[in-house]
Amino acid sequence: MSPRRHRWATTLEKIRAISFARRIILLTIVFLVAVYAGNGLILVHYYGTMAERERDARNAKAALLAEHAGRALAAIDLSLETIANTLRQHLPLDKPMVFTQLLLDQHLKELPQVRTLGVIGPNGRIVNSTKAFPPPSVRLADQPYFSEQKK
């Protein structure tokens, strides 16, 4: 008998020496370990796949929101530029005018993301506002944003 066959024969004898109940218990344990190991591998794979899909979905949503914000800001910029160009023809802006009020109201309707539009005169007083006509007598000259814009 070859040494290889001899090892198999001794191994088989050792296995046969174990009682049937113990063999069933050992096989059951081996089977359960294999099942749990397979489940673990499946869970690791599933988690990796889901994390990758979630990352892709977040990136796509961020790109979509950036595109939307860019378009909204471009529309606001275009409307403000149009208002400024139109109002340059009606200088000086020192008192509330119905024309200016209608112009502001028209552009406010086209911009759902803007709450109010207003025109501030060179002295810092609100000339026109979409909130009320005539606008409240508010002076903004001492505000830091007004002095920065005036520069």
Rosetta silent file (secondary structure, phi, psi, omega in degrees, C-alpha in Angstrom):
SEQUENCE: MSPRRHRWATTLEKIRAISFARRIILLTIVFLVAVYAGNGLILVHYYGTMAERERDARNAKAALLAEHAGRALAAIDLSLETIANTLRQHLPLDKPMVFTQLLLDQHLKELPQVRTLGVIGPNGRIVNSTKAFPPPSVRLADQPYFSEQKK
SCORE:     score description
SCORE:     0.000 S_00000001
   1 L     0.000  136.728 -179.125    0.000    0.000    0.000 S_00000001
   2 L   -75.774  158.022 -178.519    1.297    3.433   -0.922 S_00000001
   3 H   -62.750  -30.200 -179.779    1.813    6.065    1.796 S_00000001
   4 H   -68.237  -47.075  179.599   -0.902    8.180    0.281 S_00000001
   5 H   -66.007  -32.368  179.357   -3.489    5.401    0.401 S_00000001
   6 H   -65.622  -40.592  177.638   -2.365    4.557    3.866 S_00000001
   7 H   -62.957  -43.494  178.448   -3.084    8.124    5.043 S_00000001
   8 H   -61.293  -42.767 -178.434   -6.575    7.972    3.493 S_00000001
   9 H   -64.430  -42.421  177.720   -7.240    4.660    5.099 S_00000001
  10 H   -67.218  -37.234  178.385   -6.179    5.926    8.508 S_00000001
  11 H   -64.482  -45.712  178.310   -8.252    9.060    8.059 S_00000001
  12 H   -62.492  -38.246  178.204  -11.297    7.001    7.105 S_00000001
  13 H   -64.960  -39.438  178.174  -10.739    4.743   10.080 S_00000001
  14 H   -64.374  -40.586  179.435  -10.546    7.762   12.373 S_00000001
  15 H   -66.128  -42.139  179.774  -13.780    9.103   10.903 S_00000001
  16 H   -67.700  -25.104  179.476  -15.490    5.705   11.282 S_00000001
  17 H   -72.029  -24.716  177.344  -14.294    5.555   14.864 S_00000001
  18 L   -75.256  140.043 -178.074  -16.320    8.712   15.614 S_00000001
  19 L   -66.977  158.380 -177.538  -19.913    7.907   16.461 S_00000001
  20 H   -60.455  -42.045 -179.516  -22.654    8.646   13.953 S_00000001
  21 H   -62.688  -41.855  179.445  -24.237   11.341   16.133 S_00000001
  22 H   -68.029  -35.879  176.990  -20.930   13.164   16.482 S_00000001
  23 H   -62.867  -41.418  178.613  -20.351   12.981   12.729 S_00000001
  24 H   -63.761  -42.802  178.772  -23.763   14.559   12.147 S_00000001
  25 H   -62.872  -45.300  178.525  -22.978   17.303   14.664 S_00000001
  26 H   -61.677  -45.388  178.735  -19.591   17.989   13.032 S_00000001
  27 H   -63.783  -38.185  177.826  -21.101   18.086    9.539 S_00000001
  28 H   -63.812  -43.337  178.949  -23.864   20.369   10.805 S_00000001
  29 H   -63.806  -44.874  178.117  -21.306   22.727   12.333 S_00000001
  30 H   -60.676  -43.358  179.286  -19.223   22.721    9.126 S_00000001
  31 H   -62.620  -44.892  179.799  -22.375   23.373    7.092 S_00000001
  32 H   -64.126  -40.304  177.124  -23.470   26.245    9.386 S_00000001
  33 H   -61.169  -43.128  179.409  -19.995   27.817    9.252 S_00000001
  34 H   -64.195  -41.903  179.342  -20.115   27.641    5.466 S_00000001
  35 H   -63.602  -47.348 -179.095  -23.617   29.186    5.370 S_00000001
  36 H   -66.765  -36.901  176.637  -22.679   32.011    7.753 S_00000001
  37 H   -64.317  -42.497  176.923  -19.436   32.692    5.891 S_00000001
  38 H   -62.766  -42.546  177.418  -21.385   32.845    2.611 S_00000001
  39 H   -62.349  -40.162  178.291  -23.932   35.210    4.180 S_00000001
  40 H   -61.927  -44.664  178.050  -21.103   37.402    5.444 S_00000001
  41 H   -63.048  -40.948  178.485  -19.556   37.592    1.974 S_00000001
  42 H   -63.657  -43.198  179.232  -22.932   38.421    0.434 S_00000001
  43 H   -63.706  -41.850  178.369  -23.521   41.171    3.007 S_00000001
  44 H   -62.406  -44.649  178.407  -20.079   42.685    2.411 S_00000001
  45 H   -63.584  -44.930 -179.583  -20.678   42.664   -1.346 S_00000001
  46 H   -62.368  -44.131  179.227  -24.202   44.099   -0.943 S_00000001
  47 H   -61.603  -44.526  178.692  -22.972   46.866    1.377 S_00000001
  48 H   -61.561  -43.349  179.309  -20.206   47.831   -1.074 S_00000001
  49 H   -64.812  -44.628 -179.268  -22.623   47.907   -3.999 S_00000001
  50 H   -67.146  -38.491  178.071  -25.193   49.959   -2.110 S_00000001
  51 H   -63.133  -40.473  178.666  -22.559   52.426   -0.860 S_00000001
  52 H   -66.525  -42.895  177.955  -21.338   52.935   -4.429 S_00000001
  53 H   -63.286  -42.139  179.592  -24.889   53.461   -5.728 S_00000001
  54 H   -63.652  -41.663  177.488  -25.636   55.905   -2.922 S_00000001
  55 H   -62.624  -43.951  178.212  -22.464   57.877   -3.658 S_00000001
  56 H   -62.861  -40.964  179.312  -23.352   58.044   -7.357 S_00000001
  57 H   -65.447  -40.807  177.622  -26.899   59.178   -6.530 S_00000001
  58 H   -63.803  -42.571  179.359  -25.574   61.897   -4.178 S_00000001
  59 H   -64.018  -40.977  179.060  -23.131   63.121   -6.811 S_00000001
  60 H   -65.896  -41.033  179.328  -25.849   63.225   -9.456 S_00000001
  61 H   -66.773  -39.752  178.106  -28.198   65.112   -7.129 S_00000001
  62 H   -63.760  -40.985  178.331  -25.468   67.597   -6.199 S_00000001
  63 H   -65.345  -40.398  178.851  -24.741   68.225   -9.879 S_00000001
  64 H   -64.304  -44.300  178.707  -28.451   68.700  -10.577 S_00000001
  65 H   -65.632  -37.878  177.230  -28.837   71.156   -7.687 S_00000001
  66 H   -64.315  -40.624  177.469  -25.745   73.076   -8.788 S_00000001
  67 H   -63.526  -44.303  179.915  -27.153   73.324  -12.304 S_00000001
  68 H   -63.515  -44.949  179.379  -30.509   74.510  -10.962 S_00000001
  69 H   -63.472  -40.385  178.308  -28.881   77.092   -8.679 S_00000001
  70 H   -61.831  -42.377  179.140  -26.713   78.328  -11.544 S_00000001
  71 H   -68.526  -39.580  179.109  -29.721   78.804  -13.797 S_00000001
  72 H   -64.046  -44.448  179.384  -31.717   80.536  -11.058 S_00000001
  73 H   -67.127  -35.417  177.155  -28.870   82.935  -10.310 S_00000001
  74 H   -65.249  -39.280  178.201  -28.366   83.592  -14.024 S_00000001
  75 H   -66.118  -41.219  177.912  -32.076   84.459  -14.374 S_00000001
  76 H   -64.001  -44.696  179.425  -31.886   86.805  -11.394 S_00000001
  77 H   -60.754  -43.385  179.053  -28.742   88.428  -12.781 S_00000001
  78 H   -63.731  -42.535  178.853  -30.346   88.916  -16.182 S_00000001
  79 H   -64.671  -42.748  178.950  -33.466   90.467  -14.643 S_00000001
  80 H   -64.941  -38.017  177.020  -31.420   92.825  -12.480 S_00000001
  81 H   -64.611  -41.726  177.987  -29.333   93.825  -15.490 S_00000001
  82 H   -63.765  -43.749  178.727  -32.502   94.494  -17.510 S_00000001
  83 H   -62.376  -45.158 -179.303  -33.976   96.580  -14.682 S_00000001
  84 H   -62.425  -43.461  179.322  -30.732   98.564  -14.326 S_00000001
  85 H   -64.523  -38.710  179.328  -30.514   99.230  -18.067 S_00000001
  86 H   -68.661  -41.036 -177.796  -34.147  100.358  -18.195 S_00000001
  87 H   -72.772  -23.045  176.009  -33.794  102.616  -15.161 S_00000001
  88 H   -60.833  -29.105 -179.662  -30.661  104.304  -16.581 S_00000001
  89 L   -77.445  -13.587 -176.769  -32.933  105.899  -19.154 S_00000001
  90 L  -117.495   31.414  179.011  -35.127  107.408  -16.407 S_00000001
  91 L   -73.992  152.816   -0.635  -32.478  109.022  -14.201 S_00000001
  92 L   -82.062  152.254  179.018  -32.458  110.653  -11.692 S_00000001
  93 L  -100.978   81.805 -177.022  -34.185  108.218   -9.371 S_00000001
  94 L  -116.916  -10.167  178.792  -35.138  110.518   -6.524 S_00000001
  95 L  -142.378  155.141 -179.909  -38.878  109.931   -6.101 S_00000001
  96 L   -63.884  133.665  178.550  -41.244  106.958   -6.411 S_00000001
  97 L  -125.338  144.229  179.290  -42.538  106.456   -9.959 S_00000001
  98 H   -65.119  -37.638  179.215  -45.359  104.227  -11.173 S_00000001
  99 H   -57.883  -47.322  179.854  -43.233  103.169  -14.176 S_00000001
 100 H   -63.951  -39.686  179.340  -40.488  101.876  -11.884 S_00000001
 101 H   -62.713  -43.967  179.018  -43.043  100.149   -9.691 S_00000001
 102 H   -65.004  -39.529  178.283  -44.582   98.342  -12.690 S_00000001
 103 H   -62.328  -46.199  179.205  -41.134   97.350  -13.956 S_00000001
 104 H   -64.520  -42.823  179.256  -40.176   95.879  -10.572 S_00000001
 105 H   -62.614  -40.156  179.741  -43.529   94.085  -10.215 S_00000001
 106 H   -62.062  -46.418 -178.163  -43.188   92.576  -13.700 S_00000001
 107 H   -72.316  -30.342  177.884  -39.717   91.175  -12.981 S_00000001
 108 H   -65.727  -35.861  178.364  -40.711   89.966   -9.525 S_00000001
 109 H   -65.820  -28.313 -178.394  -43.452   87.807  -11.091 S_00000001
 110 H   -84.014  -10.269 -176.565  -40.846   86.179  -13.353 S_00000001
 111 L  -121.861   87.412 -177.466  -38.560   85.329  -10.430 S_00000001
 112 L   -65.991  -19.589 -178.547  -40.287   83.013   -7.931 S_00000001
 113 L   -85.674   -3.035  179.492  -37.082   82.664   -5.916 S_00000001
 114 L  -107.071  133.729 -178.631  -36.933   86.430   -5.155 S_00000001
 115 L   -85.439  -41.320 -177.554  -39.126   87.874   -2.401 S_00000001
 116 L  -151.783  152.269  174.995  -38.816   91.554   -3.119 S_00000001
 117 L  -123.495  150.007  178.966  -37.098   93.995   -5.440 S_00000001
 118 E  -153.009  161.811  176.635  -36.270   97.580   -4.703 S_00000001
 119 E  -120.225  128.312  179.080  -34.520  100.650   -6.019 S_00000001
 120 E  -111.110  130.336  179.734  -32.289  102.658   -3.726 S_00000001
 121 L   -75.415  170.937 -177.553  -31.432  106.237   -4.616 S_00000001
 122 L   -64.413  -21.121  178.723  -27.921  107.717   -4.437 S_00000001
 123 L   -86.889   -1.679  177.954  -28.692  109.221   -1.010 S_00000001
 124 L    94.453    1.733  178.788  -29.507  105.785    0.453 S_00000001
 125 E   -89.469  145.324  176.255  -33.297  106.162    0.574 S_00000001
 126 E   -73.228  122.455 -178.762  -35.591  103.486   -0.871 S_00000001
 127 E   -89.920  -49.043  177.872  -37.158  104.976   -4.020 S_00000001
 128 E  -138.056  149.197  178.158  -39.336  102.037   -5.098 S_00000001
 129 E  -150.112  146.570  178.297  -40.073   98.644   -3.582 S_00000001
 130 L   -77.480   -7.166  178.267  -42.327   95.760   -4.535 S_00000001
 131 L   -74.596  -40.840 -176.307  -43.486   95.594   -0.913 S_00000001
 132 L  -156.997  150.931  173.233  -45.425   98.876   -0.985 S_00000001
 133 L  -130.382  124.784   -8.577  -46.092  101.929   -3.117 S_00000001
 134 L   -67.445  155.102 -176.488  -45.048  104.500   -2.103 S_00000001
 135 L   -72.181  159.252  176.757  -42.213  102.791   -0.255 S_00000001
 136 L   -65.879  152.500 -178.890  -41.537  103.377    3.423 S_00000001
 137 L   -81.920   87.679 -178.897  -39.118  106.170    4.217 S_00000001
 138 L  -119.689  133.570  179.241  -36.094  104.080    5.071 S_00000001
 139 E  -107.976  123.758 -177.341  -32.517  105.310    4.787 S_00000001
 140 L  -108.342    9.030 -174.181  -29.891  102.642    4.080 S_00000001
 141 L   -62.785  -28.402 -178.244  -26.863  104.920    3.643 S_00000001
 142 L   -86.582   -0.618  178.524  -25.333  103.892    6.967 S_00000001
 143 L   -79.824  141.386 -177.179  -25.466  100.168    6.119 S_00000001
 144 H   -62.575  -35.694 -178.875  -22.095   98.588    5.170 S_00000001
 145 H   -67.686  -30.417  179.230  -23.469   96.909    2.029 S_00000001
 146 H   -70.911  -43.201  179.183  -24.713  100.250    0.702 S_00000001
 147 H   -66.560  -34.375  177.006  -21.345  101.968    1.127 S_00000001
 148 H   -66.829  -42.931 -179.932  -19.616   98.991   -0.540 S_00000001
 149 H   -68.050  -32.809 -179.598  -21.998   99.090   -3.519 S_00000001
 150 H   -67.338  -32.164  178.671  -21.627  102.858   -3.826 S_00000001
 151 L   -62.837    0.000    0.000  -17.851  102.436   -4.219 S_00000001
